[in-house]
């Protein structure tokens, strides 16, 4: 019952916020150009400039060396991802443990 009441209250609050902020949203949407077009043109430019240079450089290096570098970089990314995730989880666990509400 309480969950249903909270859901109704949150829906009402969200509707009020949407109505209040709609004019600001329209104004910002009209003034700011579509960022997807800007990002697409930027990425195409980087691919044109960097793609040709990278293609030239990778043809100079033997394929086995490139594969070893790719595997090494993959392991590095995996290691740092896992270590940062574990560190964050341990920090959060320490904070939750120190909250004496249990």
MODELLER restraints for C-alpha pairs under 7 A, 6 or more apart:
rsr = mdl.restraints
at = mdl.atoms
